[in-house]
Structures are given as C-alpha cells and as structure tokens.
C-alpha cells in the first residue's frame, strides 16, 4: 500500500521510521518469550555459548520447586525453558487429560496403563518436538510416582500419601526414556532422581519413616522437617551426603567426599538399582541405614540424579532466608547446574 501524493517526502520518512520501530519492538518481544508449550525461541542476540535448559513439564507452573528451578537456571547462566507435556500414544486422552479408565481411585496409573507406558517407544511420542532446540533437561521435584510403574504387585494399603499426578508420570517417564536413549545431558532432582531410578529399572522405598520403623529403628525426620502443628510449615531439612565414588560427577562437581547442608524434602527414596545401568554415587546415613542420595549413568555424557535440592539452597541464599546458613553455600549449589551446562556445551 502506497502513500497519497499529498503526503510530503519528509512525512513519509517519519511514518516509515515509526512503522519500523513498532515492528522491531514486536519482534523483540516475541523472540524473548519462553512458554511451557514449546522449545527455545531464537533471539537476535543469541550467542554460541547460550544453553537452553528444558524444565520438564508440570500441569501447574506455580509450585515452589518449579519456580526455584527456573530461577536457579537463570542465575547459573542458562536460559530456562518450560517444556510442554509428552503424551503417550498408547493411552487415550479426553479433553487434554488421561481417560479416567487409566486411573485408580487414588489417582495413580492402573497396572495396565503403567505397563503400556513402560512398553512404549519414546521415539513414537512427541518428545522430539518438545525438546526442539533444547541442550539439556532438568527434572524437578514433586508428587510421588505411580507405584505401578516400579512395583510388580501393590497392596493399596501401602499408599501413605496421595496427590499423585498420573499425567505428569506419563510425561516424565517418556521424556526421561527419550533423554537416556539419546544421551541428552540431564539433571534429575528429588522426584526426578526417583524417576531416573524407575525408568532405569530400579525400585523405590514407598515411605522412609515406615521403612526405618520396619528395620527396628526410630526416624528423626532427617529428610524433611516434622510439622509442628496442623497448619505448620514443613521446611527442608539439611542432610549430610557421603560421596561414594571419587570418579563420579558428584565428586567432580563439588570436590568433596562429604556434602553438608543438602536441602531435603522427601519421604520416598531409591531402594535398589541392582541389575540396572545406573550406579549409586551418594548416600546418607539415617538411623544407621544408608539411603541413596545420588545416582548416575556412567555410560552417558551427563546423567546425574540427586535426592536433595540444590536449587533450594540457591534461592534461600538469594532471598536472604533466615536459615540459609544451614544449607550448602550458593557456589556449591550453582555448580550442579553449571556442570550440566558444561556437559551440554561439550556435546554441542
């Protein structure tokens, strides 16, 4: 479309400059958006050293652990991207949710649904689309994993806590499988480490207090603080982790054989990794019983699972929380993320 002849050359130039400025602003704004349904967008100021870090999907972007992971990735120098959901092609979805036939009364996957997901090829899902332009992936904390994904048989009476998220279980399971099969640098935190264990063929302790009690010992809430009252806040517990392998990522990252002040908030843990490709590289002593605190996949570029939350330590220090000094220093906590970035750069 042209200008009327009555418009002077000077006015035409001014109008063109205004249009150009508006278009430039719109493009810049669009290029900087990172949303939960897509991969990283390319911006005009992108550099070869930029690392796009995908944070595995959760249905609600408000959880504290999700926000803390996002903030920590940015603080460590990565570009955080909230990933979209990975869907199972073996299960049916209704209105964007799993069909109710795949869920138990407690909300976890039925045995048949879990078996269908476990047997599914991750390459047949939308995982590749979700991970487009992503250099590394972080699996964050959250709900208990559907026990049908790792237990050959289950007594429903063994369920201690409810609030399962079967759709997230499906998405995480298939995304984790894809990351392992394609050697994508991965950091798995808390629930993420448990999912790493499950996808690799390991099992989980259903409830640490019950597990400790069954071994004739008393549990002292070493892995999450006891609730002071019905409306009390259950904060993270500072836990000491012993590194069991000096050639591990865990040791190379921290340079320490003992890590103090590891922020923990969990009532489940990895139980056995016998016969799996993953190895135990960190443990904590709980009532004279060693619980698994770190897992690694030695055949991959970088696959590290930690039961504790380094991102929580980072945010506690950044926000100046009163109890921040009870947890690992911010440099040590950030090093878990920079090690992930370095592994991604090496692969690139």
ROKE-374876 format. One record per residue (C-alpha): residue in three letters; x, y, z. Coordinates in nm, 3 decimals, padded with zeros to 5 digits. Example, Ala and Ser with C-alpha at 12.3 -4.5 7.8 and 13.67 -1.06 7.14 Angstrom:
<pts>
("ALA"; (01.230; -00.450; 00.780)),
("SER"; (01.367; -00.106; 00.714)),
</pts>
This chain:
<pts>
("UNK"; (00.000; 00.000; 00.000)),
("UNK"; (00.144; 00.344; -00.101)),
("UNK"; (00.110; 00.693; 00.043)),
("UNK"; (-00.119; 00.963; -00.105)),
("UNK"; (00.060; 01.212; -00.330)),
("UNK"; (-00.028; 01.490; -00.085)),
("UNK"; (00.199; 01.348; 00.181)),
("UNK"; (00.541; 01.510; 00.170)),
("UNK"; (00.864; 01.311; 00.145)),
("UNK"; (00.961; 01.418; 00.497)),
("UNK"; (00.633; 01.294; 00.641)),
("UNK"; (00.670; 00.966; 00.451)),
("UNK"; (01.011; 00.909; 00.605)),
("UNK"; (00.878; 00.981; 00.954)),
("UNK"; (00.588; 00.739; 00.905)),
("UNK"; (00.818; 00.465; 00.776)),
("UNK"; (01.050; 00.508; 01.073)),
("UNK"; (00.755; 00.478; 01.314)),
("UNK"; (00.633; 00.157; 01.145)),
("UNK"; (00.985; 00.012; 01.156)),
("UNK"; (01.018; 00.092; 01.528)),
("UNK"; (00.687; -00.076; 01.609)),
("UNK"; (00.775; -00.389; 01.410)),
("UNK"; (01.117; -00.411; 01.574)),
("UNK"; (00.964; -00.390; 01.922)),
("UNK"; (00.709; -00.662; 01.841)),
("UNK"; (00.972; -00.898; 01.703)),
("UNK"; (01.197; -00.843; 02.005)),
("UNK"; (00.912; -00.911; 02.246)),
("UNK"; (00.808; -01.228; 02.065)),
("UNK"; (01.164; -01.355; 02.047)),
("UNK"; (01.218; -01.333; 02.421)),
("UNK"; (00.915; -01.535; 02.529)),
("UNK"; (00.974; -01.885; 02.670)),
("UNK"; (00.649; -02.071; 02.724)),
("UNK"; (00.554; -02.415; 02.852)),
("UNK"; (00.427; -02.546; 02.519)),
("UNK"; (00.734; -02.503; 02.306)),
("UNK"; (01.106; -02.524; 02.268)),
("UNK"; (01.353; -02.236; 02.280)),
("UNK"; (01.297; -01.942; 02.050)),
("UNK"; (01.594; -01.789; 01.872)),
("UNK"; (01.664; -01.425; 01.953)),
("UNK"; (01.870; -01.173; 01.763)),
("UNK"; (02.132; -01.154; 02.039)),
("UNK"; (02.182; -01.531; 02.065)),
("UNK"; (02.543; -01.643; 02.110)),
("UNK"; (02.711; -01.983; 02.055)),
("UNK"; (02.753; -02.021; 02.432)),
("UNK"; (02.380; -01.993; 02.509)),
("UNK"; (02.247; -02.310; 02.670)),
("UNK"; (01.873; -02.372; 02.653)),
("UNK"; (01.770; -02.578; 02.953)),
("UNK"; (01.434; -02.752; 02.940)),
("UNK"; (01.249; -02.793; 03.270)),
("UNK"; (01.024; -03.097; 03.247)),
("UNK"; (00.652; -03.023; 03.227)),
("UNK"; (00.423; -02.990; 03.527)),
("UNK"; (00.050; -02.913; 03.495)),
("UNK"; (00.074; -02.611; 03.726)),
("UNK"; (00.358; -02.362; 03.681)),
("UNK"; (00.314; -02.221; 04.032)),
("UNK"; (00.480; -02.489; 04.254)),
("UNK"; (00.769; -02.359; 04.462)),
("UNK"; (01.015; -02.620; 04.336)),
("UNK"; (00.931; -02.532; 03.974)),
("UNK"; (00.987; -02.160; 04.026)),
("UNK"; (01.310; -02.221; 04.218)),
("UNK"; (01.445; -02.441; 03.939)),
("UNK"; (01.365; -02.173; 03.681)),
("UNK"; (01.532; -01.900; 03.888)),
("UNK"; (01.841; -02.110; 03.953)),
("UNK"; (01.895; -02.197; 03.587)),
("UNK"; (01.886; -01.826; 03.504)),
("UNK"; (02.116; -01.740; 03.797)),
("UNK"; (02.366; -02.004; 03.680)),
("UNK"; (02.375; -01.852; 03.331)),
("UNK"; (02.143; -02.084; 03.138)),
("UNK"; (01.825; -01.998; 02.952)),
("UNK"; (01.533; -02.176; 03.124)),
("UNK"; (01.254; -02.312; 02.906)),
("UNK"; (00.933; -02.460; 03.047)),
("UNK"; (00.872; -02.771; 02.840)),
("UNK"; (00.542; -02.897; 02.708)),
("UNK"; (00.378; -03.226; 02.801)),
("UNK"; (00.489; -03.552; 02.644)),
("UNK"; (00.186; -03.763; 02.552)),
("UNK"; (00.155; -04.140; 02.539)),
("UNK"; (00.036; -04.281; 02.210)),
("UNK"; (-00.070; -04.598; 02.389)),
("UNK"; (-00.326; -04.423; 02.610)),
("UNK"; (-00.635; -04.219; 02.530)),
("UNK"; (-00.679; -03.856; 02.636)),
("UNK"; (-01.011; -03.680; 02.683)),
("UNK"; (-01.019; -03.301; 02.693)),
("UNK"; (-00.643; -03.291; 02.736)),
("UNK"; (-00.647; -03.534; 03.029)),
("UNK"; (-00.594; -03.907; 03.059)),
("UNK"; (-00.913; -04.106; 03.027)),
("UNK"; (-01.041; -04.199; 03.379)),
("UNK"; (-01.016; -04.570; 03.294)),
("UNK"; (-00.637; -04.545; 03.332)),
("UNK"; (-00.651; -04.411; 03.689)),
("UNK"; (-00.705; -04.579; 04.025)),
("UNK"; (-00.924; -04.428; 04.294)),
("UNK"; (-00.611; -04.273; 04.447)),
("UNK"; (-00.517; -04.111; 04.118)),
("UNK"; (-00.215; -04.314; 04.011)),
("UNK"; (-00.181; -04.522; 03.693)),
("UNK"; (-00.352; -04.860; 03.678)),
("UNK"; (-00.123; -05.158; 03.629)),
("UNK"; (-00.231; -05.199; 03.265)),
("UNK"; (-00.178; -04.830; 03.188)),
("UNK"; (00.165; -04.833; 03.353)),
("UNK"; (00.268; -05.139; 03.153)),
("UNK"; (00.153; -04.972; 02.831)),
("UNK"; (00.369; -04.666; 02.904)),
("UNK"; (00.670; -04.876; 03.001)),
("UNK"; (00.644; -05.074; 02.678)),
("UNK"; (00.607; -04.767; 02.460)),
("UNK"; (00.889; -04.633; 02.243)),
("UNK"; (00.980; -04.277; 02.339)),
("UNK"; (01.064; -04.211; 01.974)),
("UNK"; (00.697; -04.266; 01.883)),
("UNK"; (00.588; -03.978; 02.110)),
("UNK"; (00.611; -03.600; 02.073)),
("UNK"; (00.931; -03.591; 02.285)),
("UNK"; (01.143; -03.479; 01.990)),
("UNK"; (00.909; -03.188; 01.925)),
("UNK"; (00.906; -03.089; 02.292)),
("UNK"; (01.287; -03.091; 02.302)),
("UNK"; (01.347; -02.897; 01.980)),
("UNK"; (01.647; -02.662; 02.030)),
("UNK"; (01.693; -02.781; 02.390)),
("UNK"; (02.051; -02.854; 02.503)),
("UNK"; (01.989; -03.007; 02.847)),
("UNK"; (01.697; -03.115; 03.064)),
("UNK"; (01.612; -03.084; 03.433)),
("UNK"; (01.350; -03.298; 03.606)),
("UNK"; (01.230; -03.119; 03.918)),
("UNK"; (01.071; -03.232; 04.243)),
("UNK"; (00.706; -03.301; 04.309)),
("UNK"; (00.450; -03.571; 04.379)),
("UNK"; (00.503; -03.941; 04.445)),
("UNK"; (00.539; -04.151; 04.130)),
("UNK"; (00.267; -04.402; 04.041)),
("UNK"; (00.384; -04.717; 04.222)),
("UNK"; (00.257; -04.934; 03.937)),
("UNK"; (00.550; -04.807; 03.729)),
("UNK"; (00.801; -04.987; 03.950)),
("UNK"; (00.628; -05.242; 04.172)),
("UNK"; (00.537; -05.585; 04.028)),
("UNK"; (00.249; -05.606; 04.274)),
("UNK"; (00.097; -05.348; 04.507)),
("UNK"; (-00.121; -05.352; 04.814)),
("UNK"; (-00.323; -05.026; 04.802)),
("UNK"; (-00.299; -05.013; 05.182)),
("UNK"; (00.071; -04.937; 05.138)),
("UNK"; (-00.012; -04.592; 04.992)),
("UNK"; (00.093; -04.345; 05.262)),
("UNK"; (00.038; -04.016; 05.080)),
("UNK"; (-00.199; -03.933; 04.798)),
("UNK"; (-00.195; -03.648; 04.547)),
("UNK"; (-00.048; -03.844; 04.255)),
("UNK"; (-00.027; -03.687; 03.910)),
("UNK"; (-00.058; -03.966; 03.655)),
("UNK"; (-00.029; -03.735; 03.353)),
("UNK"; (00.298; -03.599; 03.481)),
("UNK"; (00.417; -03.955; 03.548)),
("UNK"; (00.349; -04.046; 03.184)),
("UNK"; (00.518; -03.731; 03.054)),
("UNK"; (00.824; -03.763; 03.280)),
("UNK"; (00.865; -04.135; 03.216)),
("UNK"; (00.863; -04.100; 02.838)),
("UNK"; (01.077; -03.784; 02.840)),
("UNK"; (01.333; -03.946; 03.071)),
("UNK"; (01.342; -04.254; 02.849)),
("UNK"; (01.400; -04.032; 02.546)),
("UNK"; (01.679; -03.835; 02.718)),
("UNK"; (01.858; -04.156; 02.818)),
("UNK"; (01.825; -04.313; 02.474)),
("UNK"; (01.954; -04.000; 02.300)),
("UNK"; (02.220; -03.909; 02.558)),
("UNK"; (02.078; -03.567; 02.641)),
("UNK"; (02.257; -03.410; 02.943)),
("UNK"; (02.017; -03.448; 03.235)),
("UNK"; (01.996; -03.331; 03.595)),
("UNK"; (01.725; -03.511; 03.792)),
("UNK"; (01.626; -03.361; 04.128)),
("UNK"; (01.430; -03.536; 04.407)),
("UNK"; (01.126; -03.685; 04.227)),
("UNK"; (01.339; -03.654; 03.914)),
("UNK"; (01.604; -03.883; 04.063)),
("UNK"; (01.333; -04.128; 04.162)),
("UNK"; (01.202; -04.124; 03.804)),
("UNK"; (01.557; -04.186; 03.678)),
("UNK"; (01.570; -04.489; 03.906)),
("UNK"; (01.229; -04.616; 03.789)),
("UNK"; (01.294; -04.568; 03.416)),
("UNK"; (01.628; -04.746; 03.456)),
("UNK"; (01.459; -05.049; 03.615)),
("UNK"; (01.512; -04.974; 03.984)),
("UNK"; (01.262; -04.962; 04.270)),
("UNK"; (01.165; -04.707; 04.535)),
("UNK"; (01.110; -04.706; 04.910)),
("UNK"; (00.740; -04.631; 04.950)),
("UNK"; (00.777; -04.439; 05.276)),
("UNK"; (01.101; -04.371; 05.462)),
("UNK"; (00.950; -04.350; 05.813)),
("UNK"; (00.775; -04.685; 05.762)),
("UNK"; (01.092; -04.833; 05.610)),
("UNK"; (01.305; -04.721; 05.903)),
("UNK"; (01.047; -04.850; 06.151)),
("UNK"; (01.036; -05.188; 05.976)),
("UNK"; (01.412; -05.213; 06.034)),
("UNK"; (01.364; -05.159; 06.407)),
("UNK"; (01.492; -04.803; 06.418)),
("UNK"; (01.341; -04.465; 06.501)),
("UNK"; (01.308; -04.199; 06.233)),
("UNK"; (01.408; -03.842; 06.326)),
("UNK"; (01.286; -03.658; 06.014)),
("UNK"; (01.631; -03.628; 05.859)),
("UNK"; (01.479; -03.580; 05.513)),
("UNK"; (01.208; -03.323; 05.579)),
("UNK"; (01.122; -03.141; 05.896)),
("UNK"; (00.835; -03.263; 06.109)),
("UNK"; (00.521; -03.050; 06.101)),
("UNK"; (00.488; -02.853; 06.426)),
("UNK"; (00.107; -02.838; 06.401)),
("UNK"; (-00.188; -02.890; 06.166)),
("UNK"; (-00.113; -02.564; 05.986)),
("UNK"; (00.262; -02.572; 06.039)),
("UNK"; (00.514; -02.529; 05.758)),
("UNK"; (00.732; -02.831; 05.682)),
("UNK"; (01.063; -02.686; 05.570)),
("UNK"; (01.359; -02.854; 05.404)),
("UNK"; (01.592; -03.048; 05.630)),
("UNK"; (01.972; -03.003; 05.597)),
("UNK"; (02.110; -03.350; 05.526)),
("UNK"; (02.468; -03.477; 05.510)),
("UNK"; (02.556; -03.681; 05.200)),
("UNK"; (02.862; -03.901; 05.167)),
("UNK"; (03.007; -03.929; 04.815)),
("UNK"; (03.084; -04.296; 04.745)),
("UNK"; (03.271; -04.267; 04.415)),
("UNK"; (03.559; -04.026; 04.355)),
("UNK"; (03.530; -04.065; 03.975)),
("UNK"; (03.165; -03.960; 03.982)),
("UNK"; (03.010; -03.637; 03.856)),
("UNK"; (02.906; -03.570; 04.214)),
("UNK"; (03.267; -03.564; 04.334)),
("UNK"; (03.398; -03.379; 04.028)),
("UNK"; (03.134; -03.109; 04.074)),
("UNK"; (03.191; -03.047; 04.444)),
("UNK"; (03.542; -03.180; 04.507)),
("UNK"; (03.412; -03.308; 04.842)),
("UNK"; (03.370; -03.653; 04.991)),
("UNK"; (03.110; -03.522; 05.235)),
("UNK"; (02.842; -03.270; 05.142)),
("UNK"; (02.677; -03.093; 05.433)),
("UNK"; (02.361; -02.885; 05.431)),
("UNK"; (02.193; -03.064; 05.139)),
("UNK"; (01.830; -02.939; 05.136)),
("UNK"; (01.599; -03.241; 05.153)),
("UNK"; (01.220; -03.264; 05.137)),
("UNK"; (01.104; -03.617; 05.063)),
("UNK"; (00.951; -03.926; 05.222)),
("UNK"; (01.046; -04.169; 04.944)),
("UNK"; (01.385; -04.269; 04.806)),
("UNK"; (01.554; -04.502; 04.558)),
("UNK"; (01.563; -04.852; 04.703)),
("UNK"; (01.754; -05.085; 04.471)),
("UNK"; (01.944; -05.034; 04.146)),
("UNK"; (02.066; -05.394; 04.117)),
("UNK"; (02.071; -05.509; 03.757)),
("UNK"; (02.030; -05.157; 03.620)),
("UNK"; (02.279; -04.943; 03.422)),
("UNK"; (02.285; -04.673; 03.693)),
("UNK"; (02.518; -04.657; 03.992)),
("UNK"; (02.492; -04.512; 04.341)),
("UNK"; (02.735; -04.223; 04.400)),
("UNK"; (02.599; -04.070; 04.721)),
("UNK"; (02.429; -04.190; 05.039)),
("UNK"; (02.308; -04.051; 05.371)),
("UNK"; (02.306; -04.239; 05.699)),
("UNK"; (01.960; -04.245; 05.850)),
("UNK"; (01.917; -04.431; 06.178)),
("UNK"; (02.221; -04.644; 06.087)),
("UNK"; (02.073; -04.724; 05.744)),
("UNK"; (02.228; -04.585; 05.425)),
("UNK"; (01.973; -04.423; 05.197)),
("UNK"; (02.055; -04.345; 04.834)),
("UNK"; (02.107; -03.972; 04.772)),
("UNK"; (02.271; -03.967; 04.427)),
("UNK"; (02.253; -04.180; 04.113)),
("UNK"; (02.446; -04.156; 03.787)),
("UNK"; (02.451; -04.321; 03.448)),
("UNK"; (02.823; -04.380; 03.377)),
("UNK"; (02.764; -04.465; 03.009)),
("UNK"; (02.612; -04.125; 02.929)),
("UNK"; (02.770; -03.782; 02.882)),
("UNK"; (02.599; -03.641; 03.191)),
("UNK"; (02.311; -03.802; 03.376)),
("UNK"; (02.305; -03.712; 03.745)),
("UNK"; (02.024; -03.765; 03.991)),
("UNK"; (02.029; -03.608; 04.337)),
("UNK"; (01.765; -03.667; 04.603)),
("UNK"; (01.834; -03.323; 04.753)),
("UNK"; (01.750; -02.978; 04.617)),
("UNK"; (02.050; -02.760; 04.520)),
("UNK"; (01.807; -02.506; 04.367)),
("UNK"; (01.651; -02.452; 04.708)),
("UNK"; (01.988; -02.366; 04.858)),
("UNK"; (02.046; -02.116; 04.578)),
("UNK"; (01.712; -01.941; 04.630)),
("UNK"; (01.742; -01.937; 05.010)),
("UNK"; (02.073; -01.751; 04.973)),
("UNK"; (01.942; -01.518; 04.702)),
("UNK"; (01.637; -01.429; 04.912)),
("UNK"; (01.834; -01.397; 05.235)),
("UNK"; (01.627; -01.654; 05.426)),
("UNK"; (01.698; -01.671; 05.799)),
("UNK"; (01.802; -02.036; 05.781)),
("UNK"; (02.009; -02.006; 05.461)),
("UNK"; (02.332; -02.070; 05.652)),
("UNK"; (02.204; -02.418; 05.745)),
("UNK"; (02.237; -02.524; 05.382)),
("UNK"; (02.519; -02.562; 05.129)),
("UNK"; (02.678; -02.240; 05.004)),
("UNK"; (02.544; -02.086; 04.687)),
("UNK"; (02.860; -02.156; 04.485)),
("UNK"; (02.839; -02.530; 04.554)),
("UNK"; (02.466; -02.534; 04.480)),
("UNK"; (02.510; -02.347; 04.150)),
("UNK"; (02.790; -02.582; 04.042)),
("UNK"; (02.539; -02.863; 03.981)),
("UNK"; (02.376; -02.650; 03.714)),
("UNK"; (02.694; -02.515; 03.556)),
("UNK"; (02.823; -02.873; 03.530)),
("UNK"; (02.507; -02.960; 03.336)),
("UNK"; (02.564; -02.661; 03.107)),
("UNK"; (02.928; -02.759; 03.050)),
("UNK"; (02.822; -03.111; 02.951)),
("UNK"; (02.573; -02.967; 02.703)),
("UNK"; (02.840; -02.739; 02.553)),
("UNK"; (03.072; -03.039; 02.516)),
("UNK"; (02.806; -03.228; 02.323)),
("UNK"; (02.733; -02.927; 02.105)),
</pts>
